[in-house]
């Protein structure tokens, strides 16, 4: 695996985790949060991901919230969870896998597409088993536009 691909994978993972972290913090649907960003904004997040790795998610998230005027919503997946809450990084990894599968050489668009899709709310339902489902199942469900039976 070449270094550029590894860096890209890491940057996608970071941005997906940051979006998950910020959505939890602001109690927003991930699809509502991603609508706050243009494709250029997401490209910028990917570009600076390597630098932002040195900062806390709290700090970078606070900057996003301020810069993009993100207000609190009422989609609190953490408070509603009856079971062990998956970490932001665990969910970031789920999103990373889907983005890598769907992105067609455009990571920013891949992130926008995945977070804008139906599957985002399904992954965010921590009372279901979707977020720890087999990656192939998630990819096939994403392609079909609905969860497969």
Secondary structure, DSSP 8 states (H G I E B T S, - for coil): --HHHHHHHHHHHHHHHHHHHHHHHHT--HHHHHTTS-HHHHHHHHHHHHHHTTS-HHHHHHHHHHHTT----S--TTTT--S----HHHHHHHHHHHHHHH-TT-HHHHHHHHHHSTHHHHHH-TTSSGGGS-HHHHHHHHHHTS---
